[in-house]
């Protein structure tokens, strides 16, 4: 019984979880307001633009706690997937 359990645990550790990525990180997506800078308080509008940008590529926006406002642009670090 103990041998079967340890074998099951060992095999489970080697398998990648279902739906695991390819290991290739997505490029960050920088969003501006039609070429003009966004303001810090316009994060919701920037997210809508980012979602539309990804949808145009047939992908979805991957948001993260590391998304940030930087020099007039909102940066979505995980980009589109």
N, C-alpha and C positions, 0 to 999 in steps of 0.2 A: 504494500500500500504506500509506504513512504517513498519507495523508488519511483512509483508511477506518478506521485504528486510532484517530486522534484524534477522528473523528466518533463512534466506538463509545464511547470514554472520555467524551466530552462528554455523550452521551445517557445513559450509565450514571450520571453524576453528578446528573442531574435526576430520575431515578426514585427513588421511595421504596422501601426494602427491603420485600420481601413480608412481611406480618404486622406492619407498622409500626402503631403506635397512632394514635389519632385526634388526639393532641396535647392531650387533656384529661387533666390529672393526676388520679389517684385520690385521694380524701380519706383522710387518715391514720385508722387504726383504733385506738382506745384500748380496752384490755381490762382489766377488773377481775375480781376473784374473786366474782362474784355480788353486786356492789355493795360488797364489802369489798376493801381494798387487797391486791394481791399483794406478796410479798416479792421482793427482787432475785433470790434463788436459785430462784424458781419460774418461770423463763423457759419451760421446756418445757411446763409446765401452761398457761401463758398462751398459748403458741403453739397448743396443742390447742383451747383455747377460741376463739381467733381463727379457726382453720381451721373449726370447727363453725359459727361465726357467719357466715363467708363461704359455707359450704356451704348454710346455711339460705336464703341469698339467691340460690342457684344460681350462685355464683362461687367462685373459688379465692383463697387468700391469697397475696399477693405479698410475699415476704420480701426484706429488703435488709440491707446492712451498716450502714445507718443506723437500724435498729430499735433502740429504747432503752427503758430503765426510767426512768419519770418520775413522781414523786409518788404511788407506790403503784399505778401502772398501767403496763402494757407498751404501747408505742406502735409500731405497725407502719406505717411512713411511707408505704408504697405501697398500703396497704389491700387491698381485694378487687378482683379483675378477672374 
